[in-house]
Amino acid sequence: MIEATNLSKKFGSTTAVDHVTFAVQPGVVTGFLGPNGAGKSTTMRMILGLDRPTSGQVTVNGQPYAKLVTPFKEIGALIDAKGVHPRRSARSHLRAMAATHGISDRRVDEVLELTGLTAVAKKKAGGYSLGMGQRLGIAGALLGDPRIVMFDEPVNGLDPDGVLWVRQLARRLADNGRTVFLSSHLMSEVQQTADHVIVIGRGRILADASLHEFMGAYARTGVIVTSPDAARLAELVTLEGGLVTQLDHRERVSVTGLDARDIGRIARDHSLWLAELRDESTSLEDAYMRLTADQTDYRAGVPGETGAALKEAAK
């Protein structure tokens, strides 16, 4: 388990992490989400003792990282996959790590096999692709067969097969009772992998809930309707308590407050023609964007926008 209590970190006058409190439980995959600059990497670095908290504390299985007797057996982390000497082979890199922590060469061979690097184990890391470098970083994190694994952007640079492998690995580790804490900007992957999410913005915790609870609180649900009679249908739906939102075309609307059966009944009773009628359920990405809309320091305009439109988008 990872536990943070009133954890804060300042860099000069800038507060990167602001009194955050959370717990990452064993047996579940916890996604750590937030915009760039939100404090995710700083929080992970404090968990590993790489940055000293300004105030508060964070523990790994009840102890600060610096006091762990066998840290590699307690927590394995992928923070920077580029932290490998380019002239060392993957096997030499992992053997050096293993030697400093009393881990056998047999375990080195096991993680090379697990991460699919056996065939290129003697190749210099400097010649690795981005995806191969990620696999090597994950191999290092798993070297001590740790009770906790913490991955920062683990699927960065991986092909679809590699992305699926990371998803299955995270799930298998959690199912075996390990604590799995992963940060990612790929919301689709988090939605398919995580049981729980912690969202941070401007250094503060914005949400800490199961994926189901988070989606229930922030995702939109409704019905998409396309009809040449959309204007008339909108009037009737509103009279029955529905809320109608115009979408990308004047004949296409989103309705909340009524289900598809209700809307179909209204259309039938008033002889309105429907070209489309389907339930809409938004993704984790949509829910995340709704929550963090005002937590982003930098927002780009949409291609093609100019002048006032860009100024409005930057707000």
PyMOL commands that set and color helices and strands:
alter all, ss='L'
color gray80, all
select helices_A, chain A and resi 40-47+65-67+71-74+90-99+105-114+118-120+125-127+130-142+160-175+187-193+211-218+230-239+260-269+284-292+308-313
alter helices_A, ss='H'
color red, helices_A
select strands_A, chain A and resi 2-11+14-24+29-33+55-60+75-78+148-152+179-183+196-201+204-210+221-226+243-246+252-256+276-281
alter strands_A, ss='S'
color yellow, strands_A
deselect
rebuild
show_as cartoon
